[in-house]
Amino acid sequence: MRRFWYLPLWLTLLVTGCAGQAERGDSLYAQLGGEAGVDRIVAGLLWEIAEDSDTRALFVDTDIERFRNKLAEQLCAVADGPCVYSGDSMRETHRHLQVTSAQFNRLVSSLIRVMEQEQIPVGPQNALLQRLAVMHGDIVAD
């Protein structure tokens, strides 16, 4: 038992470190890099979509500039940033697209890849994905 004398010290440092982070009030938006970070995530995701014929097919008739703006606005709002999403509902936007689970999962994988490339820590990645996951039923047709 004597060799674990450092355990209480380590636990105290861990709790103090976590509390300090919470006290700073770093929003998910800030953890994603704020406006510039969200813009980089959206730009990276657009490149991923362009490179993937499976998901690219979903965006053939899409106004890409509007999509870019609304996606950035939505990610900002979902991450508790200073934005209000002004686009259509996910159900309305996707009702005629017949998005499959496979396509949805490929897009999520692309988003994860982009966040990793942007060096977003895993915690904020998971927090964003959790907030976006509630939209699955409004997007996927099968």
N, C-alpha and C positions, 0 to 999 in steps of 0.2 A: 504494500500500500504506500510505502514511503516514496517509491519512485514516481508516483503520480502527483507530487506536490504542486506541479505546474498547472494541473487541470483547472482548478478554480480560477487561477490567473487568466488562463486561456479563455475560459467561458466568460469571464468578466470583460475581457477585451473584445470578444466576439459580440456580446450583447451591447456594449458601449458603441462599437463600430456600427452596428445595425441601427441603433437608436439615433446616432448622429446622422446617418443617411436619411432616416425618416424625418428628423427634425428639419433638415435642409429643405424638405418638401420637393425633392426632385420629381416632377411629374413624368409620366411616361413620355410625353411630348419632349421634354428636356432630355430624357435618356436616349431618345431616338435622334437627337441632334437638333431639335427645334425645326424651324422652317427649312433651313438648308439641308438638314438630315432627311426630313420627309421628302423634299424635292429630289434628293439623290436616290432615295429608295424608289420613288415613283419612276424616275428616269431609268434606273437599273431594271425595274420590273418591265418597263416598256421594251427594253432591249431583249430581255428574256422571252417575252411574248413573241416578239418579231422572229426570234430564232427557233421557236417551237411551233411546228406546223399544226400540231393538235390544238393548241390553245389559240394560235393566230387565227384559225378558221372562225373562232367566235367573234373576232373583231373586224371582220371584212367590211361591214357596213357602218363602222364606228367612226365618228368624228374624233380622231386621236387627240387633237388639241383640247377639245372639251373633256374627253375622257381623262387626260392628264390632269387638267385643272380640278375636276370633280373628285378624282381619286386622291389627289393631294389634300383637298379640302376635307374629304371623308376621313383619311388617316389622321389628319390634324385633329379633327373633332373627336374621333374615337379615342385618341391618345390624350384627351383632356387639354388640347392646345386651344389657342384663342380663335378657333374657326367654328363656323356653323355650316354644316353640310346643307347645301341648297339644291342638290340633285334629286332625281326621282328615287322612289323606294327601290330596294333591291328586288323585290318581287316584280314590280312594274318593269324595271330595266331588263330583267332576265326572263320574263315569262314566255317569250317566243324563241328563245335561243336553244332550249333543250340541252342545257349544260349537264354533262354526265359527271358522276362522282370521280371518274378517272381524270377528266379535264380539270375539275375543281382541285383535286389533289395535286395535279401537275402545277397548277398556278400557285398553290400554297408552297410547294417545294421550290418554285422559282422565287417566291417572296423570301423564303428562308435563306436561299443561296445569296440573294442580294443583301439581306441584312448581315449575313456572315461576311460578305465582301466589304461591307461598310463598317465592319468591326463593332456591330451592335452586340452588347453582351447578351448571353442566353436568357437572363431574367427578363429584360425588356422585350426580347423577341417573343418569349412565351406569353408575356402579358398582352402584347398586341395580338398575337394569334388567338388567344382566348377571347378577346373582345370581338374579333372578327368572326370567330367560329359560330356565333349565334346567328349569323346571316346565312349559314349553309342551307337551311330549309327554304329560304326565299330565293336561292340561286340555283340549286340543283334540282333537276326535273325527275330524276329516277330514284 
